[in-house]
């Protein structure tokens, strides 16, 4: 069984979509292995988003992610990484298919409700950042 990290970002919590989002994963046979509500600090976010550190949007991303709580989850299932990314939809909600979390619920590319690991290497690294070894 493959594991992946999923984050429900501050906009997902503020807009009260937590139950809806979790249901979409569970309805697709993904199992919650661990889950916690976190008030992430800058060091966690800098580690998590390290590959974006040189991007113009980086400071705004950190600010947004520190604007409220984040739910961190480890989900498991067959092909969990790819399945979560399909359920989440395109990062840009305008390009996301209807029926996906972002296509149905997200406001814009900066406030797109969820994060899912993009590879097994990323999942391993991100799970360690948010949950430890």
N, CA, C and O atoms as CSV, one atom per row, in Angstrom:
chain,resi,resn,atom,element,x,y,z
A,1,UNK,N,N,0.833,-1.183,0.000
A,1,UNK,CA,C,0.000,0.000,0.000
A,1,UNK,C,C,0.876,1.244,0.000
A,1,UNK,O,O,1.795,1.364,0.810
A,2,UNK,N,N,0.591,2.155,-0.899
A,2,UNK,CA,C,1.360,3.392,-1.024
A,2,UNK,C,C,0.802,4.458,-0.080
A,2,UNK,O,O,-0.400,4.508,0.177
A,3,UNK,N,N,1.694,5.309,0.430
A,3,UNK,CA,C,1.286,6.405,1.304
A,3,UNK,C,C,1.609,7.737,0.638
A,3,UNK,O,O,2.543,7.843,-0.157
A,4,UNK,N,N,0.823,8.743,0.977
A,4,UNK,CA,C,1.051,10.089,0.478
A,4,UNK,C,C,0.658,11.097,1.542
A,4,UNK,O,O,-0.124,10.798,2.445
A,5,UNK,N,N,1.211,12.292,1.420
A,5,UNK,CA,C,0.829,13.371,2.315
A,5,UNK,C,C,-0.234,14.215,1.640
A,5,UNK,O,O,-0.137,14.532,0.454
A,6,UNK,N,N,-1.250,14.576,2.411
A,6,UNK,CA,C,-2.266,15.519,1.966
A,6,UNK,C,C,-2.353,16.617,3.015
A,6,UNK,O,O,-2.353,16.350,4.216
A,7,UNK,N,N,-2.426,17.851,2.542
A,7,UNK,CA,C,-2.674,18.988,3.411
A,7,UNK,C,C,-3.998,19.619,3.011
A,7,UNK,O,O,-4.252,19.864,1.831
A,8,UNK,N,N,-4.835,19.878,4.001
A,8,UNK,CA,C,-5.995,20.743,3.782
A,8,UNK,C,C,-5.545,22.106,4.271
A,8,UNK,O,O,-5.304,22.307,5.461
A,9,UNK,N,N,-5.438,23.030,3.345
A,9,UNK,CA,C,-4.845,24.333,3.599
A,9,UNK,C,C,-5.807,25.237,4.392
A,9,UNK,O,O,-6.981,24.908,4.562
A,10,UNK,N,N,-5.291,26.376,4.870
A,10,UNK,CA,C,-6.129,27.264,5.690
A,10,UNK,C,C,-7.454,27.675,5.046
A,10,UNK,O,O,-8.450,27.834,5.752
A,11,UNK,N,N,-7.487,27.850,3.724
A,11,UNK,CA,C,-8.750,28.225,3.083
A,11,UNK,C,C,-9.770,27.098,3.158
A,11,UNK,O,O,-10.968,27.359,3.263
A,12,UNK,N,N,-9.318,25.855,3.108
A,12,UNK,CA,C,-10.235,24.718,3.236
A,12,UNK,C,C,-10.865,24.649,4.612
A,12,UNK,O,O,-12.033,24.288,4.752
A,13,UNK,N,N,-10.089,24.997,5.631
A,13,UNK,CA,C,-10.608,25.017,6.999
A,13,UNK,C,C,-11.540,26.215,7.180
A,13,UNK,O,O,-12.653,26.068,7.684
A,14,UNK,N,N,-11.084,27.399,6.767
A,14,UNK,CA,C,-11.900,28.624,6.918
A,14,UNK,C,C,-13.244,28.499,6.221
A,14,UNK,O,O,-14.267,28.957,6.731
A,15,UNK,N,N,-13.232,27.871,5.041
A,15,UNK,CA,C,-14.458,27.767,4.248
A,15,UNK,C,C,-15.300,26.547,4.631
A,15,UNK,O,O,-16.328,26.277,4.009
A,16,UNK,N,N,-14.861,25.812,5.656
A,16,UNK,CA,C,-15.590,24.672,6.222
A,16,UNK,C,C,-15.824,23.547,5.220
A,16,UNK,O,O,-16.924,23.006,5.105
A,17,UNK,N,N,-14.746,23.210,4.493
A,17,UNK,CA,C,-14.794,22.113,3.533
A,17,UNK,C,C,-14.068,20.862,4.028
A,17,UNK,O,O,-13.891,19.916,3.261
A,18,UNK,N,N,-13.649,20.839,5.284
A,18,UNK,CA,C,-12.854,19.716,5.790
A,18,UNK,C,C,-13.591,18.393,5.621
A,18,UNK,O,O,-13.025,17.444,5.077
A,19,UNK,N,N,-14.818,18.309,6.066
A,19,UNK,CA,C,-15.587,17.068,5.946
A,19,UNK,C,C,-15.791,16.650,4.509
A,19,UNK,O,O,-15.652,15.473,4.176
A,20,UNK,N,N,-16.120,17.600,3.654
A,20,UNK,CA,C,-16.314,17.332,2.218
A,20,UNK,C,C,-15.028,16.792,1.597
A,20,UNK,O,O,-15.061,15.822,0.839
A,21,UNK,N,N,-13.902,17.416,1.918
A,21,UNK,CA,C,-12.626,17.001,1.339
A,21,UNK,C,C,-12.244,15.604,1.817
A,21,UNK,O,O,-11.878,14.750,1.009
A,22,UNK,N,N,-12.326,15.369,3.111
A,22,UNK,CA,C,-11.981,14.048,3.642
A,22,UNK,C,C,-12.893,12.979,3.055
A,22,UNK,O,O,-12.433,11.884,2.732
A,23,UNK,N,N,-14.165,13.280,2.916
A,23,UNK,CA,C,-15.112,12.315,2.330
A,23,UNK,C,C,-14.716,11.922,0.909
A,23,UNK,O,O,-14.859,10.763,0.520
A,24,UNK,N,N,-14.230,12.866,0.154
A,24,UNK,CA,C,-13.837,12.551,-1.230
A,24,UNK,C,C,-12.694,11.542,-1.261
A,24,UNK,O,O,-12.672,10.653,-2.112
A,25,UNK,N,N,-11.747,11.676,-0.337
A,25,UNK,CA,C,-10.662,10.689,-0.273
A,25,UNK,C,C,-11.183,9.343,0.219
A,25,UNK,O,O,-10.882,8.306,-0.373
A,26,UNK,N,N,-11.958,9.356,1.290
A,26,UNK,CA,C,-12.463,8.091,1.839
A,26,UNK,C,C,-13.395,7.385,0.862
A,26,UNK,O,O,-13.394,6.156,0.791
A,27,UNK,N,N,-14.182,8.134,0.114
A,27,UNK,CA,C,-15.087,7.534,-0.873
A,27,UNK,C,C,-14.334,6.937,-2.054
A,27,UNK,O,O,-14.921,6.227,-2.871
A,28,UNK,N,N,-13.051,7.217,-2.148
A,28,UNK,CA,C,-12.204,6.646,-3.189
A,28,UNK,C,C,-11.223,5.637,-2.606
A,28,UNK,O,O,-10.126,5.446,-3.130
A,29,UNK,N,N,-11.631,4.995,-1.517
A,29,UNK,CA,C,-10.886,3.896,-0.896
A,29,UNK,C,C,-9.486,4.278,-0.428
A,29,UNK,O,O,-8.572,3.454,-0.457
A,30,UNK,N,N,-9.321,5.514,-0.003
A,30,UNK,CA,C,-8.070,5.923,0.616
A,30,UNK,C,C,-8.287,5.957,2.128
A,30,UNK,O,O,-9.297,6.466,2.615
A,31,UNK,N,N,-7.342,5.418,2.839
A,31,UNK,CA,C,-7.437,5.267,4.288
A,31,UNK,C,C,-6.586,6.319,4.984
A,31,UNK,O,O,-5.435,6.547,4.612
A,32,UNK,N,N,-7.159,6.955,5.992
A,32,UNK,CA,C,-6.395,7.903,6.795
A,32,UNK,C,C,-5.547,7.109,7.783
A,32,UNK,O,O,-6.074,6.397,8.638
A,33,UNK,N,N,-4.236,7.238,7.657
A,33,UNK,CA,C,-3.312,6.572,8.570
A,33,UNK,C,C,-2.970,7.460,9.757
A,33,UNK,O,O,-2.876,6.982,10.887
A,34,UNK,N,N,-2.784,8.738,9.507
A,34,UNK,CA,C,-2.527,9.723,10.561
A,34,UNK,C,C,-3.144,11.034,10.116
A,34,UNK,O,O,-3.248,11.322,8.923
A,35,UNK,N,N,-3.560,11.843,11.124
A,35,UNK,CA,C,-4.139,13.135,10.814
A,35,UNK,C,C,-3.948,14.045,12.018
A,35,UNK,O,O,-4.099,13.619,13.163
A,36,UNK,N,N,-3.611,15.314,11.742
A,36,UNK,CA,C,-3.495,16.273,12.835
A,36,UNK,C,C,-3.736,17.680,12.301
A,36,UNK,O,O,-3.504,17.981,11.130
A,37,UNK,N,N,-4.211,18.530,13.213
A,37,UNK,CA,C,-4.372,19.947,12.927
A,37,UNK,C,C,-3.104,20.643,13.391
A,37,UNK,O,O,-2.671,20.469,14.530
A,38,UNK,N,N,-2.510,21.434,12.500
A,38,UNK,CA,C,-1.228,22.073,12.768
A,38,UNK,C,C,-1.351,23.571,12.508
A,38,UNK,O,O,-2.053,24.000,11.593
A,39,UNK,N,N,-0.667,24.346,13.315
A,39,UNK,CA,C,-0.446,25.770,13.027
A,39,UNK,C,C,0.999,25.835,12.551
A,39,UNK,O,O,1.902,26.045,13.360
A,40,UNK,N,N,1.235,25.660,11.255
A,40,UNK,CA,C,2.618,25.520,10.785
A,40,UNK,C,C,3.430,26.795,10.973
A,40,UNK,O,O,2.941,27.904,10.755
A,41,UNK,N,N,4.673,26.610,11.382
A,41,UNK,CA,C,5.571,27.754,11.494
A,41,UNK,C,C,6.393,27.865,10.205
A,41,UNK,O,O,6.344,26.991,9.340
A,42,UNK,N,N,7.134,28.944,10.106
A,42,UNK,CA,C,7.876,29.219,8.884
A,42,UNK,C,C,8.898,28.141,8.551
A,42,UNK,O,O,9.134,27.859,7.376
A,43,UNK,N,N,9.512,27.531,9.573
A,43,UNK,CA,C,10.541,26.517,9.293
A,43,UNK,C,C,9.940,25.275,8.633
A,43,UNK,O,O,10.536,24.721,7.709
A,44,UNK,N,N,8.785,24.838,9.087
A,44,UNK,CA,C,8.111,23.691,8.457
A,44,UNK,C,C,7.755,24.031,7.007
A,44,UNK,O,O,7.983,23.236,6.096
A,45,UNK,N,N,7.200,25.213,6.814
A,45,UNK,CA,C,6.763,25.604,5.471
A,45,UNK,C,C,7.941,25.812,4.527
A,45,UNK,O,O,7.860,25.460,3.350
A,46,UNK,N,N,9.034,26.380,5.029
A,46,UNK,CA,C,10.220,26.547,4.181
A,46,UNK,C,C,10.776,25.182,3.765
A,46,UNK,O,O,11.219,25.016,2.629
A,47,UNK,N,N,10.757,24.216,4.667
A,47,UNK,CA,C,11.214,22.862,4.331
A,47,UNK,C,C,10.270,22.215,3.311
A,47,UNK,O,O,10.714,21.614,2.333
A,48,UNK,N,N,8.975,22.348,3.554
A,48,UNK,CA,C,7.989,21.723,2.677
A,48,UNK,C,C,8.032,22.309,1.259
A,48,UNK,O,O,7.994,21.568,0.277
A,49,UNK,N,N,8.111,23.620,1.162
A,49,UNK,CA,C,8.055,24.307,-0.135
A,49,UNK,C,C,9.436,24.736,-0.636
A,49,UNK,O,O,9.539,25.686,-1.412
A,50,UNK,N,N,10.487,24.057,-0.208
A,50,UNK,CA,C,11.866,24.436,-0.536
A,50,UNK,C,C,12.092,24.610,-2.044
A,50,UNK,O,O,12.838,25.500,-2.452
A,51,UNK,N,N,11.468,23.786,-2.865
A,51,UNK,CA,C,11.689,23.867,-4.310
A,51,UNK,C,C,11.120,25.144,-4.923
A,51,UNK,O,O,11.430,25.473,-6.068
A,52,UNK,N,N,10.286,25.870,-4.164
A,52,UNK,CA,C,9.693,27.110,-4.664
A,52,UNK,C,C,10.364,28.359,-4.090
A,52,UNK,O,O,9.910,29.473,-4.352
A,53,UNK,N,N,11.433,28.193,-3.313
A,53,UNK,CA,C,12.049,29.309,-2.587
A,53,UNK,C,C,12.480,30.462,-3.490
A,53,UNK,O,O,12.503,31.608,-3.042
A,54,UNK,N,N,12.819,30.190,-4.733
A,54,UNK,CA,C,13.275,31.256,-5.628
A,54,UNK,C,C,12.154,31.827,-6.495
A,54,UNK,O,O,12.408,32.654,-7.370
A,55,UNK,N,N,10.926,31.393,-6.259
A,55,UNK,CA,C,9.790,31.865,-7.045
A,55,UNK,C,C,9.219,33.159,-6.463
A,55,UNK,O,O,9.295,33.387,-5.256
A,56,UNK,N,N,8.658,33.987,-7.308
A,56,UNK,CA,C,8.085,35.267,-6.882
A,56,UNK,C,C,6.932,35.084,-5.886
A,56,UNK,O,O,6.706,35.947,-5.038
A,57,UNK,N,N,6.215,33.983,-5.983
A,57,UNK,CA,C,5.049,33.750,-5.130
A,57,UNK,C,C,5.392,33.174,-3.757
A,57,UNK,O,O,4.499,33.019,-2.924
A,58,UNK,N,N,6.660,32.853,-3.501
A,58,UNK,CA,C,7.065,32.121,-2.298
A,58,UNK,C,C,6.669,32.828,-0.995
A,58,UNK,O,O,6.098,32.196,-0.106
A,59,UNK,N,N,6.960,34.107,-0.871
A,59,UNK,CA,C,6.656,34.839,0.364
A,59,UNK,C,C,5.144,34.868,0.600
A,59,UNK,O,O,4.685,34.687,1.728
A,60,UNK,N,N,4.383,35.091,-0.449
A,60,UNK,CA,C,2.923,35.078,-0.334
A,60,UNK,C,C,2.394,33.708,0.060
A,60,UNK,O,O,1.442,33.603,0.832
A,61,UNK,N,N,3.012,32.658,-0.471
A,61,UNK,CA,C,2.631,31.292,-0.125
A,61,UNK,C,C,2.859,31.029,1.363
A,61,UNK,O,O,1.989,30.483,2.043
A,62,UNK,N,N,4.029,31.418,1.864
A,62,UNK,CA,C,4.314,31.237,3.288
A,62,UNK,C,C,3.306,31.999,4.140
A,62,UNK,O,O,2.785,31.466,5.120
A,63,UNK,N,N,3.036,33.233,3.767
A,63,UNK,CA,C,2.081,34.054,4.506
A,63,UNK,C,C,0.697,33.411,4.527
A,63,UNK,O,O,0.063,33.329,5.579
A,64,UNK,N,N,0.233,32.959,3.372
A,64,UNK,CA,C,-1.067,32.286,3.290
A,64,UNK,C,C,-1.100,31.038,4.165
A,64,UNK,O,O,-2.054,30.825,4.913
A,65,UNK,N,N,-0.066,30.220,4.073
A,65,UNK,CA,C,-0.048,28.966,4.835
A,65,UNK,C,C,0.075,29.197,6.344
A,65,UNK,O,O,-0.284,28.320,7.130
A,66,UNK,N,N,0.576,30.361,6.758
A,66,UNK,CA,C,0.654,30.682,8.184
A,66,UNK,C,C,-0.563,31.475,8.653
A,66,UNK,O,O,-0.613,31.894,9.809
A,67,UNK,N,N,-1.542,31.687,7.779
A,67,UNK,CA,C,-2.709,32.498,8.110
A,67,UNK,C,C,-3.773,31.750,8.905
A,67,UNK,O,O,-4.761,32.350,9.328
A,68,UNK,N,N,-3.587,30.464,9.110
A,68,UNK,CA,C,-4.550,29.664,9.858
A,68,UNK,C,C,-4.072,28.233,9.964
A,68,UNK,O,O,-2.957,27.903,9.560
A,69,UNK,N,N,-4.917,27.398,10.506
A,69,UNK,CA,C,-4.556,25.995,10.671
A,69,UNK,C,C,-4.496,25.247,9.355
A,69,UNK,O,O,-5.085,25.647,8.351
A,70,UNK,N,N,-3.767,24.154,9.398
A,70,UNK,CA,C,-3.641,23.234,8.268
A,70,UNK,C,C,-3.855,21.828,8.802
A,70,UNK,O,O,-3.324,21.478,9.856
A,71,UNK,N,N,-4.615,21.030,8.099
A,71,UNK,CA,C,-4.776,19.627,8.465
A,71,UNK,C,C,-3.803,18.822,7.630
A,71,UNK,O,O,-3.851,18.845,6.400
A,72,UNK,N,N,-2.920,18.110,8.310
A,72,UNK,CA,C,-1.947,17.235,7.650
A,72,UNK,C,C,-2.427,15.799,7.812
A,72,UNK,O,O,-2.783,15.374,8.911
A,73,UNK,N,N,-2.435,15.053,6.707
A,73,UNK,CA,C,-2.887,13.662,6.728
A,73,UNK,C,C,-1.922,12.781,5.955
A,73,UNK,O,O,-1.346,13.193,4.948
A,74,UNK,N,N,-1.757,11.576,6.440
A,74,UNK,CA,C,-1.115,10.530,5.663
A,74,UNK,C,C,-2.246,9.635,5.179
A,74,UNK,O,O,-2.960,9.030,5.978
A,75,UNK,N,N,-2.401,9.557,3.864
A,75,UNK,CA,C,-3.406,8.683,3.266
A,75,UNK,C,C,-2.702,7.495,2.632
A,75,UNK,O,O,-1.590,7.619,2.118
A,76,UNK,N,N,-3.357,6.350,2.672
A,76,UNK,CA,C,-2.774,5.131,2.118
A,76,UNK,C,C,-3.795,4.415,1.249
A,76,UNK,O,O,-5.002,4.482,1.480
A,77,UNK,N,N,-3.267,3.725,0.238
A,77,UNK,CA,C,-4.090,2.928,-0.654
A,77,UNK,C,C,-3.293,2.572,-1.891
A,77,UNK,O,O,-2.171,3.044,-2.076
A,78,UNK,N,N,-3.875,1.738,-2.739
A,78,UNK,CA,C,-3.224,1.402,-4.003
A,78,UNK,C,C,-3.090,2.666,-4.852
A,78,UNK,O,O,-4.064,3.391,-5.056
A,79,UNK,N,N,-1.886,2.922,-5.340
A,79,UNK,CA,C,-1.626,4.105,-6.176
A,79,UNK,C,C,-2.121,5.398,-5.523
A,79,UNK,O,O,-2.679,6.264,-6.197
A,80,UNK,N,N,-1.915,5.524,-4.217
A,80,UNK,CA,C,-2.450,6.654,-3.455
A,80,UNK,C,C,-1.988,7.999,-4.004
A,80,UNK,O,O,-2.779,8.940,-4.066
A,81,UNK,N,N,-0.736,8.106,-4.398
A,81,UNK,CA,C,-0.215,9.393,-4.872
A,81,UNK,C,C,-0.969,9.855,-6.115
A,81,UNK,O,O,-1.471,10.979,-6.153
A,82,UNK,N,N,-1.048,9.014,-7.111
A,82,UNK,CA,C,-1.747,9.387,-8.343
A,82,UNK,C,C,-3.234,9.596,-8.105
A,82,UNK,O,O,-3.830,10.515,-8.668
A,83,UNK,N,N,-3.834,8.754,-7.280
A,83,UNK,CA,C,-5.270,8.879,-7.017
A,83,UNK,C,C,-5.591,10.188,-6.318
A,83,UNK,O,O,-6.566,10.852,-6.670
A,84,UNK,N,N,-4.782,10.571,-5.329
A,84,UNK,CA,C,-5.012,11.842,-4.639
A,84,UNK,C,C,-4.895,12.997,-5.620
A,84,UNK,O,O,-5.711,13.918,-5.591
A,85,UNK,N,N,-3.902,12.961,-6.479
A,85,UNK,CA,C,-3.715,14.058,-7.438
A,85,UNK,C,C,-4.901,14.161,-8.410
A,85,UNK,O,O,-5.275,15.263,-8.813
A,86,UNK,N,N,-5.485,13.031,-8.784
A,86,UNK,CA,C,-6.684,13.047,-9.634
A,86,UNK,C,C,-7.870,13.624,-8.867
A,86,UNK,O,O,-8.612,14.448,-9.402
A,87,UNK,N,N,-8.051,13.199,-7.627
A,87,UNK,CA,C,-9.156,13.693,-6.790
A,87,UNK,C,C,-9.006,15.193,-6.553
A,87,UNK,O,O,-9.996,15.925,-6.567
A,88,UNK,N,N,-7.761,15.661,-6.333
A,88,UNK,CA,C,-7.521,17.080,-6.091
A,88,UNK,C,C,-7.811,17.928,-7.323
A,88,UNK,O,O,-8.372,19.017,-7.202
A,89,UNK,N,N,-7.440,17.446,-8.500
A,89,UNK,CA,C,-7.585,18.222,-9.724
A,89,UNK,C,C,-6.412,19.141,-9.950
A,89,UNK,O,O,-5.514,19.230,-9.113
A,90,UNK,N,N,-6.414,19.820,-11.070
A,90,UNK,CA,C,-5.340,20.731,-11.446
A,90,UNK,C,C,-5.135,21.803,-10.386
A,90,UNK,O,O,-6.087,22.248,-9.745
A,91,UNK,N,N,-3.875,22.215,-10.208
A,91,UNK,CA,C,-3.547,23.264,-9.238
A,91,UNK,C,C,-4.348,24.530,-9.506
A,91,UNK,O,O,-4.764,25.210,-8.568
A,92,UNK,N,N,-4.562,24.847,-10.754
A,92,UNK,CA,C,-5.364,26.013,-11.142
A,92,UNK,C,C,-6.828,25.578,-11.257
A,92,UNK,O,O,-7.181,24.834,-12.172
A,93,UNK,N,N,-7.674,26.033,-10.346
A,93,UNK,CA,C,-9.089,25.609,-10.381
A,93,UNK,C,C,-9.793,25.888,-11.707
A,93,UNK,O,O,-10.743,25.192,-12.066
A,94,UNK,N,N,-9.326,26.913,-12.439
A,94,UNK,CA,C,-9.940,27.219,-13.741
A,94,UNK,C,C,-9.677,26.116,-14.756
A,94,UNK,O,O,-10.420,25.968,-15.727
A,95,UNK,N,N,-8.616,25.341,-14.531
A,95,UNK,CA,C,-8.263,24.246,-15.432
A,95,UNK,C,C,-8.647,22.874,-14.866
A,95,UNK,O,O,-8.517,21.856,-15.546
A,96,UNK,N,N,-9.117,22.858,-13.625
A,96,UNK,CA,C,-9.457,21.596,-12.955
A,96,UNK,C,C,-10.800,21.067,-13.452
A,96,UNK,O,O,-11.739,21.827,-13.688
A,97,UNK,N,N,-10.865,19.758,-13.603
A,97,UNK,CA,C,-12.112,19.116,-14.032
A,97,UNK,C,C,-13.182,19.244,-12.958
A,97,UNK,O,O,-12.884,19.242,-11.764
A,98,UNK,N,N,-14.422,19.355,-13.396
A,98,UNK,CA,C,-15.545,19.283,-12.465
A,98,UNK,C,C,-15.517,17.902,-11.831
A,98,UNK,O,O,-15.121,16.928,-12.471
A,99,UNK,N,N,-15.929,17.818,-10.597
A,99,UNK,CA,C,-15.873,16.549,-9.878
A,99,UNK,C,C,-14.613,16.401,-9.050
A,99,UNK,O,O,-14.515,15.494,-8.223
A,100,UNK,N,N,-13.632,17.299,-9.267
A,100,UNK,CA,C,-12.429,17.296,-8.443
A,100,UNK,C,C,-12.602,18.323,-7.317
A,100,UNK,O,O,-13.459,19.204,-7.396
A,101,UNK,N,N,-11.787,18.199,-6.281
A,101,UNK,CA,C,-11.872,19.135,-5.157
A,101,UNK,C,C,-11.663,20.568,-5.648
A,101,UNK,O,O,-12.463,21.454,-5.345
A,102,UNK,N,N,-10.607,20.789,-6.393
A,102,UNK,CA,C,-10.309,22.148,-6.845
A,102,UNK,C,C,-11.302,22.627,-7.906
A,102,UNK,O,O,-11.690,23.796,-7.911
A,103,UNK,N,N,-11.707,21.735,-8.793
A,103,UNK,CA,C,-12.666,22.118,-9.826
A,103,UNK,C,C,-14.019,22.502,-9.268
A,103,UNK,O,O,-14.702,23.357,-9.831
A,104,UNK,N,N,-14.415,21.885,-8.171
A,104,UNK,CA,C,-15.722,22.153,-7.570
A,104,UNK,C,C,-15.687,23.240,-6.502
A,104,UNK,O,O,-16.656,23.983,-6.346
A,105,UNK,N,N,-14.570,23.342,-5.759
A,105,UNK,CA,C,-14.593,24.145,-4.541
A,105,UNK,C,C,-13.567,25.275,-4.451
A,105,UNK,O,O,-13.791,26.236,-3.715
A,106,UNK,N,N,-12.466,25.192,-5.166
A,106,UNK,CA,C,-11.383,26.164,-4.989
A,106,UNK,C,C,-11.703,27.498,-5.649
A,106,UNK,O,O,-12.437,27.567,-6.635
A,107,UNK,N,N,-11.131,28.562,-5.075
A,107,UNK,CA,C,-11.373,29.917,-5.576
A,107,UNK,C,C,-10.380,30.335,-6.653
A,107,UNK,O,O,-10.771,30.876,-7.688
A,108,UNK,N,N,-9.090,30.085,-6.409
A,108,UNK,CA,C,-8.070,30.478,-7.369
A,108,UNK,C,C,-6.799,29.675,-7.119
A,108,UNK,O,O,-6.726,28.889,-6.173
A,109,UNK,N,N,-5.810,29.876,-7.963
A,109,UNK,CA,C,-4.586,29.084,-7.909
A,109,UNK,C,C,-3.832,29.278,-6.583
A,109,UNK,O,O,-3.133,28.370,-6.132
A,110,UNK,N,N,-3.972,30.444,-5.963
A,110,UNK,CA,C,-3.298,30.709,-4.693
A,110,UNK,C,C,-4.055,30.157,-3.494
A,110,UNK,O,O,-3.469,29.929,-2.436
A,111,UNK,N,N,-5.342,29.945,-3.658
A,111,UNK,CA,C,-6.199,29.425,-2.588
A,111,UNK,C,C,-6.923,28.203,-3.152
A,111,UNK,O,O,-8.107,28.256,-3.486
A,112,UNK,N,N,-6.171,27.092,-3.249
A,112,UNK,CA,C,-6.705,25.914,-3.942
A,112,UNK,C,C,-6.948,24.725,-3.018
A,112,UNK,O,O,-6.983,23.578,-3.463
A,113,UNK,N,N,-7.113,25.008,-1.730
A,113,UNK,CA,C,-7.654,24.104,-0.713
A,113,UNK,C,C,-6.755,22.969,-0.247
A,113,UNK,O,O,-6.697,22.694,0.952
A,114,UNK,N,N,-6.051,22.301,-1.157
A,114,UNK,CA,C,-5.354,21.066,-0.790
A,114,UNK,C,C,-3.967,20.980,-1.426
A,114,UNK,O,O,-3.667,21.639,-2.421
A,115,UNK,N,N,-3.145,20.150,-0.815
A,115,UNK,CA,C,-1.848,19.775,-1.375
A,115,UNK,C,C,-1.768,18.256,-1.340
A,115,UNK,O,O,-2.218,17.633,-0.378
A,116,UNK,N,N,-1.205,17.662,-2.367
A,116,UNK,CA,C,-0.908,16.232,-2.380
A,116,UNK,C,C,0.486,16.022,-2.936
A,116,UNK,O,O,0.881,16.687,-3.894
A,117,UNK,N,N,1.223,15.114,-2.353
A,117,UNK,CA,C,2.579,14.806,-2.821
A,117,UNK,C,C,2.550,14.421,-4.296
A,117,UNK,O,O,1.594,13.802,-4.764
A,118,UNK,N,N,3.615,14.794,-5.034
A,118,UNK,CA,C,3.631,14.525,-6.469
A,118,UNK,C,C,4.446,13.300,-6.875
A,118,UNK,O,O,4.467,12.931,-8.049
A,119,UNK,N,N,5.120,12.666,-5.908
A,119,UNK,CA,C,5.911,11.472,-6.214
A,119,UNK,C,C,6.167,10.715,-4.914
A,119,UNK,O,O,5.913,11.236,-3.828
A,120,UNK,N,N,6.666,9.498,-5.025
A,120,UNK,CA,C,6.965,8.730,-3.811
A,120,UNK,C,C,8.095,9.387,-3.023
A,120,UNK,O,O,8.093,9.356,-1.793
A,121,UNK,N,N,9.060,9.981,-3.728
A,121,UNK,CA,C,10.161,10.676,-3.044
A,121,UNK,C,C,9.636,11.897,-2.290
A,121,UNK,O,O,10.017,12.136,-1.144
A,122,UNK,N,N,8.765,12.662,-2.936
A,122,UNK,CA,C,8.169,13.827,-2.271
A,122,UNK,C,C,7.318,13.400,-1.088
A,122,UNK,O,O,7.360,14.034,-0.033
A,123,UNK,N,N,6.549,12.337,-1.251
A,123,UNK,CA,C,5.703,11.860,-0.155
A,123,UNK,C,C,6.548,11.498,1.061
A,123,UNK,O,O,6.216,11.871,2.187
A,124,UNK,N,N,7.625,10.780,0.837
A,124,UNK,CA,C,8.504,10.382,1.941
A,124,UNK,C,C,9.100,11.610,2.634
A,124,UNK,O,O,9.111,11.689,3.863
A,125,UNK,N,N,9.591,12.556,1.851
A,125,UNK,CA,C,10.188,13.779,2.398
A,125,UNK,C,C,9.144,14.609,3.146
A,125,UNK,O,O,9.409,15.092,4.247
A,126,UNK,N,N,7.959,14.777,2.554
A,126,UNK,CA,C,6.919,15.609,3.150
A,126,UNK,C,C,6.325,14.975,4.408
A,126,UNK,O,O,6.038,15.678,5.377
A,127,UNK,N,N,6.140,13.673,4.401
A,127,UNK,CA,C,5.641,12.985,5.600
A,127,UNK,C,C,6.627,13.184,6.748
A,127,UNK,O,O,6.212,13.410,7.885
A,128,UNK,N,N,7.920,13.105,6.465
A,128,UNK,CA,C,8.934,13.321,7.504
A,128,UNK,C,C,8.873,14.751,8.048
A,128,UNK,O,O,9.043,14.963,9.249
A,129,UNK,N,N,8.633,15.722,7.180
A,129,UNK,CA,C,8.539,17.130,7.617
A,129,UNK,C,C,7.362,17.321,8.554
A,129,UNK,O,O,7.502,17.951,9.603
A,130,UNK,N,N,6.207,16.790,8.192
A,130,UNK,CA,C,4.981,17.046,8.940
A,130,UNK,C,C,4.734,16.083,10.090
A,130,UNK,O,O,4.057,16.434,11.056
A,131,UNK,N,N,5.280,14.861,9.998
A,131,UNK,CA,C,5.003,13.859,11.027
A,131,UNK,C,C,6.267,13.289,11.691
A,131,UNK,O,O,6.157,12.509,12.636
A,132,UNK,N,N,7.437,13.656,11.226
A,132,UNK,CA,C,8.670,13.083,11.775
A,132,UNK,C,C,8.920,11.718,11.181
A,132,UNK,O,O,8.135,11.224,10.372
A,133,UNK,N,N,10.019,11.112,11.589
A,133,UNK,CA,C,10.390,9.804,11.007
A,133,UNK,C,C,9.649,8.705,11.647
A,133,UNK,O,O,9.833,7.543,11.285
